[in-house]
Amino acid sequence: MKQGLSLIFRKVQIHSTVLTVLTTCFWGHTTAAQDVYKTESFSPDIHTILIHGTGSELSPPVINLNGNQQLVLRFDDLSDNVKDLYYEFEHCTYDWKSSELDKYDFQEGYENDQINDYELSFNTLIPYTNYRVEFPNDRIQITQSGNYIIRVFEDRDPEKVVLTARFMVSEPLAQIDTKVIPSRIVALRQYNQEVDMSIDVNKVGSLNPYQEIEVVVVQNYRWDNAKKNLKPSFTNGSKLMYDMPGTVSFDGTNEFRKLDAKSVQYRSEEVRDVQLLNDGYHIYMADDEPRAYQKYVFDADINGKTLIKNDDMVNAHTEADYVWVHFYFPVDAMFGAGDLYLFGQVSNWDLNNQTKLEYNADGSFYTLTKLLKQGYYNYQFLWDSNSQGSPNTLLTEGNHSVTENDYQVFVYFKDQRNFCHRLVGYKLFNSSGQ
């Protein structure tokens, strides 16, 4: 009897092992494909993830395939010790899921590489280590266009991920002509902006552009409300025309608010007070009043981006301190069911718990205290309602069709031979025509 039970138990173990292996091979593969990759930190010690072209810290993380351009990734580690960090790349679909390509399908050189470029902060109240890597480089070269993430992990263990960051590699084949106009829907004309496009895919080699071409339009580097799955309203030879009213339409939003934290020796106009406490400097912001029903006023901004800088030091990336910033958003009453977020590059263009404001019923305001590196920040407040569509600025900032916004158009080709989305066209432009 015991032998029979033992045999049954062993068979159950074998079947269980086989099922686990099959589940890992099949479902593990599928699950990875469903993950949407973002620029984000997976460690409470990792702060200020910046990725941009080497020529300008305000440039988007887009380079041309087989060109001489490089990108630079910077980030800070606020833990006590220098870490043994490595980086690797992963190719993604147009909507930031894994392409499931092997590394040899999109890169040459090493599979991953160690990050050896780092410096300890100097003369800061909150110490940190600033890491930096430029790529592509002589150790890893990228051979395929498309969306990518750079993944940083610790101790040679790819499972110990500390951050991911998005970037794009383009091969300039498609010619893109664009125009930003107020909405042609009468009721939205004062509030929304439309993007009209003409995309010439003659050099792409697509036989069926309706099925093989994917166009994505992004406003101010914000991917959560990007316009995707767009179909041309008509074709003119090899040109795809996108100009149907309301098809590529965005809330106009408002000019971004600003925080000038480049120095703790003076108070900028949006700062109420600066104090040095036991845990470092604290910057108390003046009230960020709702602007939903105010008239539009032009204010030069950097469209939500972040510039790390310390006016009192030479090397901002290692001599800028971390400061506690206190945000206040006064309201007559709580907005209702939903959440209010600080948004921009300061939040990695994402809604997360680290940038969610809390409602203070006693004072009738939303508040957030966040640790930020000294610099110049643009930001907005987004309301994410539990009962309505995507997070928006309707209650917080207002929407104006005359607002100056940056836009990006990405043209992807569904390459059946290489089983991936190639990025065959890219354009950055501004609603003001610049």
C-alpha positions in Angstrom: 0.0 0.0 0.0 2.8 2.3 0.9 4.6 1.5 -2.3 1.4 2.3 -4.3 1.0 5.6 -2.5 4.7 6.4 -3.1 4.3 5.6 -6.8 1.3 7.8 -7.1 3.0 10.6 -5.3 6.1 10.3 -7.6 3.8 10.4 -10.7 2.1 13.5 -9.3 5.5 15.1 -8.7 6.6 14.3 -12.3 3.4 15.6 -13.8 3.6 18.7 -11.6 7.3 19.3 -12.7 6.4 18.9 -16.4 3.4 21.2 -16.0 5.6 23.8 -14.3 8.2 23.6 -17.1 5.6 23.9 -19.7 3.9 26.8 -17.9 7.2 28.6 -17.5 8.1 28.1 -21.2 4.7 29.1 -22.5 3.1 31.4 -20.0 6.3 33.0 -18.8 7.1 33.9 -22.5 3.5 35.2 -23.0 3.5 37.2 -19.7 6.8 38.9 -20.6 5.2 39.9 -23.9 2.3 41.5 -22.1 4.4 43.7 -19.8 4.5 47.3 -20.9 8.0 48.7 -20.3 8.3 52.2 -18.9 11.0 54.5 -17.7 10.9 53.6 -14.0 12.8 52.8 -10.9 12.5 49.4 -9.1 14.5 50.5 -6.1 13.7 53.1 -3.5 17.4 54.2 -3.7 17.3 55.0 -7.4 16.3 58.6 -8.3 16.5 61.1 -11.1 16.5 58.8 -14.2 17.5 60.9 -17.2 18.0 59.7 -20.7 18.7 62.0 -23.7 21.0 62.8 -26.5 24.6 63.6 -25.7 24.3 67.0 -27.3 21.5 68.4 -25.1 20.0 67.4 -21.8 16.6 68.5 -23.1 16.7 66.4 -26.3 14.4 63.3 -26.6 16.0 59.9 -26.4 15.9 59.2 -30.2 18.9 58.5 -32.5 19.3 57.3 -36.1 20.3 53.8 -36.9 24.0 53.5 -38.1 24.6 57.2 -37.2 27.2 58.8 -35.1 24.7 59.9 -32.4 24.8 58.6 -28.9 22.4 58.6 -25.9 23.4 59.1 -22.3 21.6 57.5 -19.3 22.2 59.1 -15.9 20.7 58.2 -12.5 21.5 58.5 -8.8 21.8 55.9 -6.1 21.1 57.3 -2.7 22.2 54.1 -0.8 25.5 54.0 1.2 27.6 51.8 -1.2 28.7 51.9 -4.8 26.9 49.1 -6.6 28.1 46.6 -9.1 25.7 47.6 -12.0 25.3 46.3 -15.5 23.1 47.3 -18.4 21.5 45.5 -21.4 19.0 46.3 -24.1 15.6 44.8 -25.1 13.8 45.5 -28.4 10.1 46.4 -28.0 7.0 46.6 -30.1 5.4 49.9 -31.1 3.4 49.8 -27.8 6.3 49.0 -25.5 5.9 45.3 -25.1 8.8 42.9 -25.6 9.5 42.0 -29.2 10.8 38.7 -27.9 13.8 38.9 -30.2 17.1 37.3 -29.3 19.9 39.8 -28.7 21.7 38.8 -31.9 18.7 40.0 -33.8 19.2 43.6 -32.8 22.7 44.1 -31.4 26.3 43.3 -31.9 29.1 43.0 -29.3 28.6 42.0 -25.7 25.2 40.8 -24.4 25.5 43.3 -21.5 28.2 45.5 -20.0 29.3 46.9 -16.7 28.7 50.5 -15.8 32.1 51.8 -14.8 31.4 55.6 -15.1 30.2 56.8 -11.7 31.1 59.6 -9.3 30.3 60.2 -5.6 28.4 63.4 -4.8 30.5 66.3 -3.5 29.6 68.6 -0.7 25.9 67.6 -0.5 23.8 67.1 2.6 22.2 64.0 1.1 25.0 61.8 -0.3 24.6 59.8 -3.5 26.4 58.1 -6.4 25.8 59.4 -9.9 26.0 56.7 -12.6 26.4 57.4 -16.3 26.6 55.3 -19.5 26.8 56.4 -23.1 25.5 54.1 -25.9 25.8 52.7 -28.5 29.5 52.3 -27.9 32.4 50.1 -28.9 31.2 47.3 -26.7 27.5 47.1 -27.8 26.2 48.3 -31.1 22.5 48.4 -32.2 21.6 46.9 -35.6 17.8 47.2 -35.7 15.6 50.2 -35.5 12.6 50.4 -33.2 11.6 51.0 -29.6 14.0 49.9 -26.9 14.5 49.8 -23.2 17.8 49.9 -21.4 17.7 47.7 -18.4 20.1 48.2 -15.4 20.6 45.3 -13.0 22.8 44.5 -10.1 25.5 41.9 -9.4 25.5 40.3 -12.9 22.0 39.1 -12.1 19.4 40.1 -14.8 16.6 39.4 -12.3 17.8 42.1 -9.9 16.6 45.0 -12.0 17.0 48.5 -10.5 15.6 50.5 -13.4 14.4 50.6 -17.0 14.4 53.5 -19.4 12.8 54.0 -22.9 14.6 55.1 -26.0 14.1 54.8 -29.8 16.3 54.1 -32.8 15.0 55.4 -36.1 15.9 54.8 -39.7 14.7 57.9 -41.7 12.8 56.3 -44.5 9.3 57.8 -44.3 8.8 61.5 -45.1 6.5 63.1 -42.5 4.7 66.4 -43.0 2.6 67.8 -40.2 0.4 70.7 -39.2 -1.2 71.5 -35.8 -4.5 73.3 -35.9 -7.4 74.0 -33.5 -10.0 71.2 -33.5 -12.3 71.3 -36.5 -15.1 70.0 -34.3 -16.9 73.3 -33.4 -17.6 72.5 -29.8 -13.9 71.7 -29.1 -12.3 74.4 -31.2 -11.2 76.6 -28.3 -9.9 73.6 -26.2 -8.4 70.9 -28.4 -5.5 70.7 -31.0 -5.5 68.4 -34.0 -2.5 67.0 -35.8 -2.9 66.6 -39.6 -0.3 64.4 -41.3 0.9 63.3 -44.7 3.3 60.4 -44.5 5.2 59.2 -47.7 6.2 55.5 -47.3 7.7 55.1 -50.8 11.1 54.2 -49.4 9.8 51.9 -46.7 8.9 49.0 -49.1 5.5 48.3 -47.6 3.1 46.4 -49.8 0.1 46.9 -47.6 0.4 50.2 -45.6 -3.1 49.8 -44.1 -1.8 46.6 -42.3 1.9 47.1 -42.1 2.3 50.7 -41.1 1.6 51.8 -37.5 1.6 55.5 -36.7 1.8 56.9 -33.1 1.4 60.5 -32.2 2.6 61.7 -28.7 2.0 65.1 -27.1 4.7 66.5 -24.8 6.5 63.1 -24.4 3.4 61.6 -22.7 2.8 58.1 -23.9 -0.2 57.2 -21.8 -2.6 59.1 -24.0 -0.7 58.7 -27.3 -2.8 58.3 -30.4 -2.3 54.8 -31.8 -4.0 52.3 -34.2 -4.5 55.2 -36.7 -5.7 54.4 -40.2 -5.2 56.9 -43.0 -8.3 58.8 -44.2 -7.1 58.2 -47.8 -4.0 57.5 -49.8 -2.4 59.5 -52.6 0.1 57.2 -54.3 2.6 56.3 -51.6 1.4 59.1 -49.3 -0.9 58.3 -46.4 -3.1 61.1 -45.4 -4.4 61.6 -41.8 -6.7 64.6 -41.6 -10.1 63.5 -40.5 -11.6 65.8 -37.9 -11.3 64.5 -34.4 -9.0 61.5 -35.4 -5.7 62.8 -34.0 -7.0 65.2 -31.4 -5.5 66.2 -28.0 -6.6 68.4 -25.2 -4.7 71.6 -25.6 -3.8 71.6 -21.9 -2.0 74.7 -20.5 1.6 75.9 -20.3 3.4 73.9 -17.6 3.9 75.2 -14.1 7.5 75.6 -13.0 9.8 75.0 -10.0 13.1 76.7 -9.9 15.2 74.8 -7.3 18.6 75.6 -8.8 19.6 77.4 -5.6 18.6 77.2 -1.9 20.2 80.6 -1.3 17.2 82.5 -2.7 13.5 82.0 -3.2 12.1 81.9 -6.8 8.7 83.5 -7.4 6.9 80.2 -7.1 8.5 79.3 -3.7 7.0 80.4 -0.4 9.9 79.4 1.9 13.2 77.5 2.1 14.3 75.9 5.4 17.3 73.9 6.4 16.1 71.1 8.8 17.8 68.0 10.2 17.1 65.9 7.1 18.1 68.5 4.5 16.7 71.5 2.8 12.9 71.9 2.5 11.3 74.0 -0.3 7.7 75.0 0.4 5.9 75.9 -2.8 3.4 78.7 -3.0 -0.2 77.4 -3.6 -0.7 75.9 -7.1 -4.1 77.3 -7.7 -6.4 75.4 -10.2 -6.4 77.1 -13.6 -9.4 75.3 -15.1 -11.5 78.5 -15.6 -8.8 81.0 -16.0 -7.9 82.8 -19.3 -4.9 81.4 -21.2 -1.6 83.3 -20.5 1.5 82.4 -22.5 4.4 81.5 -20.3 7.6 80.2 -21.8 8.3 76.6 -20.6 10.2 73.5 -21.5 7.0 71.4 -22.0 7.3 69.3 -18.9 10.9 68.4 -19.0 13.6 68.5 -16.2 16.9 70.2 -16.2 19.3 69.3 -13.4 21.3 72.4 -12.3 22.8 74.0 -9.3 23.5 77.8 -9.7 26.1 77.7 -6.9 28.2 74.8 -8.2 30.1 73.7 -11.3 29.1 70.1 -11.9 25.3 69.9 -11.3 25.1 66.1 -11.6 27.3 65.5 -8.6 27.1 68.8 -6.7 23.4 69.4 -6.8 21.8 68.4 -3.6 18.5 66.6 -3.0 15.8 68.8 -1.4 12.4 68.0 0.0 9.7 69.9 -2.0 6.3 70.5 -0.6 3.5 71.0 -3.2 0.1 72.4 -2.3 -3.0 72.3 -4.5 -5.9 74.2 -2.8 -9.5 73.3 -3.8 -13.0 74.4 -2.6 -13.8 70.7 -2.1 -12.4 67.3 -2.9 -12.7 66.5 -6.6 -14.5 63.2 -5.9 -13.6 59.6 -6.6 -10.2 59.6 -8.2 -6.6 60.6 -7.7 -4.5 63.7 -8.3 -1.0 63.4 -9.6 2.1 65.5 -10.1 3.0 64.9 -13.8 5.9 65.5 -16.2 9.4 64.2 -16.5 9.4 64.7 -12.8 7.2 61.6 -12.7 8.9 59.9 -15.6 5.8 60.8 -17.6 3.8 58.2 -15.6 1.2 58.1 -12.9 2.6 56.4 -9.8 2.3 56.4 -6.0 5.4 58.4 -5.6 3.7 61.4 -7.3 0.1 61.0 -6.0 -1.1 63.9 -3.9 -3.1 63.3 -0.7 -6.2 65.2 0.2 -6.2 67.2 3.5 -9.8 67.7 4.5 -8.9 70.2 7.3 -7.2 72.6 5.0 -9.1 71.8 1.8 -6.0 71.1 -0.3 -4.1 68.3 -1.9 -0.5 68.0 -0.9 2.6 66.0 -1.8 6.2 66.0 -0.4 8.7 64.7 -2.8 12.5 64.4 -2.7 13.9 66.0 -5.8 17.4 66.9 -7.1 18.1 70.6 -7.5 17.2 71.9 -10.9 14.5 73.4 -13.0 11.3 71.5 -13.3 8.1 71.8 -15.4 5.0 70.0 -14.2 1.3 69.8 -14.3 -1.4 68.2 -12.2 -3.5 65.4 -13.7 -6.8 64.2 -12.3 -7.5 60.5 -12.8 -11.2 59.9 -12.3 -12.5 56.5 -11.4 -15.5 57.0 -13.6 -14.2 58.9 -16.7 -11.6 58.3 -19.4 -7.8 58.9 -19.3 -6.2 61.2 -16.8 -6.6 64.8 -17.9 -6.1 68.5 -17.1 -9.8 69.5 -17.4 -10.2 70.3 -13.6 -6.6 71.3 -12.8 -5.0 73.2 -15.7 -7.7 73.9 -18.2 -7.5 73.3 -21.9 -6.6 75.9 -24.6 -6.2 75.3 -28.3 -3.5 78.0 -28.4 -1.2 76.3 -25.9 2.3 75.7 -27.1 3.0 72.0 -27.1 5.6 69.6 -28.4 4.5 66.7 -30.6 6.3 63.6 -31.9 5.2 61.3 -34.7 6.6 57.8 -34.9 6.1 55.6 -38.0 6.5 51.9 -37.5 6.8 49.2 -40.2 5.6 45.7 -39.2 8.6 43.8 -40.7 7.4 40.2 -41.3 10.9 39.0 -42.1 12.5 40.3 -38.9 9.4 39.7 -36.8 9.5 43.2 -35.3 8.3 46.8 -35.5 11.0 48.9 -37.2 10.9 52.6 -36.6 11.1 53.9 -40.2 10.1 57.6 -39.5 10.3 60.1 -36.7 9.5 63.8 -36.4 9.6 66.2 -33.5 7.7 69.5 -34.0 5.9 72.2 -32.1 2.3 73.5 -32.2 3.6 77.0 -32.8 5.3 75.9 -36.1 8.8 75.9 -34.8 
